[in-house]
Amino acid sequence: MMMQRTALLLPLAVEATIVAQQQRGMATLKHISMRLKSVKNIQKITQSMKMVSAAKYSRAERDLKAARPYGVGAQQFFEKTEIQADAAAEPKKLLIAVTSDRGLCGAVHTGVARTIRGELQKESSNTMVFCVGDKSRAILSRLYGKNIIMVANEVGRLPPTFLDASKIAHEVLSTGYEYTEGKIVYNRFKSVVSYQCTSLPIYSGATVEKSEKLAVYDSLDSDVIKSYLEFSLASLIFYTMKEGACSEQSSRMTAMDNASKNAGEMIEKLTLTFNRTRQAVITRELIEIISGAAALS
């Protein structure tokens, strides 16, 4: 009697074991298949973003060539007059961080924020920061939120124009912060795969008027100097925004290319894992079927 019951229950146990193992194998295959599909979708997105960044980079590089005379001309005035901050006066610095609101472009914004963070670590009591772009504000506000005097948003969605730079320069001069010297920290474009975080000096009207070599230029009164400093500040901001935009697009193009390559490598590994798992499930099912048939016979 016991042998008959065992003979009846043995096929049911074998069938239940086969079904359970098939379900486990199918769950694993389904999980790998879903992961493979999601990685393929990510690769399509990164490839599309790379193509868009490549088109924007070409335009940004053309615009940068036209904007460089603005920055070079404004720098020559400060170099020829040899303007220096008054050592006797209390130093007050203003740092302008030129970034944007958009990410997925490597360490472009992080490099600018790291440079400004180093300046604030040396002297933070008499140093204020004007953030051009929300990325620099997000990084610096964690430790130096009290040093941020103003933030200019909506930067990076469209190519920067001289009107945008003029508005930012007007806001810088309208903050009421009487700085003696300052810096514009930005990313200087060098090549498609290279950029350098650097800075340009800026000075207040009172500091410029005290320069000894200012007499080289004729007919300069306080109103003329004030008007020129406003224009030169707008020119420098426009130039640095163009440099930053070109560096950002090239870095985003490189980052999306690397992301597409990494997604391709992951697709190959997942495809190999999927094929091995499927073959293992098929082999195990055949072994179980053969073993069950042999046990019944």
Backbone hydrogen bonds, N-H to C=O, Kabsch-Sander energy under -0.5 kcal/mol:
donor,donor_aa,acceptor,acceptor_aa,energy
5,R,1,M,-2.2
6,T,2,M,-2.3
7,A,3,M,-2.2
8,L,4,Q,-1.7
9,L,5,R,-2.4
10,L,6,T,-2.0
12,L,8,L,-0.7
13,A,9,L,-2.3
14,V,10,L,-2.3
15,E,11,P,-2.5
16,A,12,L,-2.4
17,T,13,A,-2.4
18,I,14,V,-2.3
19,V,15,E,-2.4
20,A,16,A,-2.4
21,Q,17,T,-2.5
22,Q,18,I,-2.4
23,Q,19,V,-2.3
24,R,20,A,-2.2
25,G,21,Q,-2.4
26,M,22,Q,-2.9
27,A,23,Q,-2.4
28,T,24,R,-2.1
29,L,25,G,-2.5
30,K,26,M,-2.7
31,H,27,A,-2.3
32,I,28,T,-2.4
33,S,29,L,-2.5
34,M,30,K,-2.4
35,R,31,H,-2.3
36,L,32,I,-2.6
37,K,33,S,-2.1
38,S,34,M,-2.2
39,V,35,R,-2.2
40,K,36,L,-1.9
41,N,37,K,-1.9
42,I,38,S,-2.1
43,Q,39,V,-2.3
44,K,40,K,-1.8
45,I,41,N,-1.9
46,T,42,I,-2.6
47,Q,43,Q,-2.2
48,S,44,K,-2.0
49,M,45,I,-2.6
50,K,46,T,-2.0
51,M,47,Q,-1.9
52,V,48,S,-2.3
53,S,49,M,-2.5
54,A,50,K,-2.1
55,A,51,M,-1.9
56,K,52,V,-2.4
57,Y,53,S,-2.6
58,S,54,A,-1.8
59,R,55,A,-1.5
60,A,56,K,-2.6
61,E,57,Y,-2.6
62,R,58,S,-1.6
63,D,59,R,-2.5
64,L,60,A,-2.0
65,K,61,E,-1.5
66,A,62,R,-1.2
67,A,63,D,-1.3
68,R,64,L,-1.5
70,Y,67,A,-0.9
71,G,67,A,-1.1
72,V,68,R,-2.5
73,G,69,P,-2.3
74,A,70,Y,-1.7
75,Q,71,G,-1.9
76,Q,72,V,-1.8
77,F,73,G,-1.0
78,F,74,A,-1.0
79,E,75,Q,-2.0
80,K,76,Q,-2.7
81,T,77,F,-1.8
82,E,78,F,-0.6
83,I,78,F,-1.3
93,K,126,N,-2.6
94,L,181,E,-1.2
95,L,128,M,-2.8
96,I,94,L,-0.5
96,I,183,K,-2.9
97,A,95,L,-0.6
97,A,130,F,-2.2
98,V,96,I,-0.7
98,V,185,V,-2.5
99,T,97,A,-0.9
99,T,132,V,-3.1
101,D,155,V,-3.1
108,V,105,C,-0.9
111,G,107,A,-2.0
112,V,108,V,-1.1
113,A,109,H,-2.2
114,R,110,T,-2.5
115,T,111,G,-1.9
116,I,112,V,-2.1
117,R,113,A,-2.3
118,G,114,R,-1.9
119,E,115,T,-1.6
120,L,116,I,-2.3
121,Q,117,R,-1.9
122,K,118,G,-1.1
123,E,119,E,-1.9
127,T,124,S,-0.7
128,M,93,K,-2.1
129,V,147,N,-3.1
130,F,95,L,-3.1
131,C,129,V,-0.6
131,C,150,M,-2.3
132,V,97,A,-3.2
132,V,130,F,-0.6
133,G,131,C,-0.8
133,G,152,A,-2.5
135,K,100,S,-2.0
137,R,133,G,-0.9
138,A,134,D,-2.3
139,I,135,K,-1.7
140,L,136,S,-2.6
141,S,137,R,-2.4
142,R,139,I,-0.6
143,L,140,L,-0.7
144,Y,140,L,-2.8
145,G,141,S,-0.6
147,N,144,Y,-0.8
148,I,145,G,-1.0
149,I,129,V,-2.9
149,I,147,N,-0.7
150,M,129,V,-0.9
152,A,131,C,-3.0
153,N,151,V,-0.6
156,G,158,L,-0.6
165,A,161,T,-1.9
166,S,162,F,-2.3
167,K,163,L,-2.1
168,I,164,D,-2.2
169,A,165,A,-2.6
170,H,166,S,-2.3
171,E,167,K,-2.1
172,V,168,I,-2.3
173,L,169,A,-2.2
174,S,170,H,-1.2
175,T,172,V,-0.8
178,E,176,G,-0.7
179,Y,177,Y,-1.4
180,T,92,K,-2.4
181,E,92,K,-1.7
182,G,202,I,-2.1
183,K,94,L,-2.3
184,I,200,L,-2.4
185,V,96,I,-2.4
185,V,183,K,-0.6
186,Y,184,I,-0.5
186,Y,198,T,-2.4
188,R,186,Y,-0.6
188,R,196,Q,-3.8
189,F,187,N,-0.6
190,K,191,S,-0.5
190,K,194,S,-1.8
191,S,194,S,-2.4
194,S,191,S,-0.9
196,Q,188,R,-2.5
198,T,186,Y,-2.5
198,T,196,Q,-0.6
200,L,184,I,-1.4
202,I,182,G,-2.0
204,S,180,T,-1.0
208,V,204,S,-2.0
209,E,205,G,-2.2
210,K,206,A,-0.9
211,S,208,V,-1.6
213,K,81,T,-0.7
214,L,211,S,-0.8
215,A,212,E,-0.7
216,V,213,K,-1.4
217,Y,214,L,-1.4
221,D,219,S,-0.6
225,I,221,D,-2.4
226,K,222,S,-2.3
227,S,223,D,-2.5
228,Y,224,V,-2.6
229,L,225,I,-2.5
230,E,226,K,-1.9
231,F,227,S,-2.1
232,S,228,Y,-3.3
233,L,229,L,-2.4
234,A,230,E,-2.1
235,S,231,F,-2.5
236,L,232,S,-2.6
237,I,233,L,-2.4
238,F,234,A,-2.5
239,Y,235,S,-2.5
240,T,236,L,-2.7
241,M,237,I,-2.3
242,K,238,F,-1.9
243,E,239,Y,-2.3
244,G,240,T,-2.7
245,A,241,M,-2.5
246,C,242,K,-2.2
247,S,243,E,-2.3
248,E,244,G,-2.5
249,Q,245,A,-2.3
250,S,246,C,-2.1
251,S,247,S,-2.3
252,R,248,E,-2.6
253,M,249,Q,-2.3
254,T,250,S,-2.1
255,A,251,S,-2.7
256,M,252,R,-2.7
257,D,253,M,-1.8
258,N,254,T,-2.3
259,A,255,A,-2.3
260,S,256,M,-2.3
261,K,257,D,-2.1
262,N,258,N,-2.6
263,A,259,A,-2.4
264,G,260,S,-2.2
265,E,261,K,-2.2
266,M,262,N,-2.2
267,I,263,A,-2.3
268,E,264,G,-2.0
269,K,265,E,-2.1
270,L,266,M,-2.7
271,T,267,I,-2.6
272,L,268,E,-2.2
273,T,269,K,-2.4
274,F,270,L,-2.7
275,N,271,T,-2.4
276,R,272,L,-2.3
277,T,273,T,-2.5
278,R,274,F,-2.5
279,Q,275,N,-2.3
280,A,276,R,-2.3
281,V,277,T,-2.3
282,I,278,R,-2.3
283,T,279,Q,-2.5
284,R,280,A,-2.6
285,E,281,V,-2.3
286,L,282,I,-2.2
287,I,283,T,-2.3
288,E,284,R,-2.3
289,I,285,E,-2.4
290,I,286,L,-2.6
291,S,287,I,-2.8
292,G,288,E,-2.7
293,A,289,I,-2.3
294,A,290,I,-2.4
295,A,291,S,-2.3
296,L,292,G,-2.0
297,S,293,A,-1.7
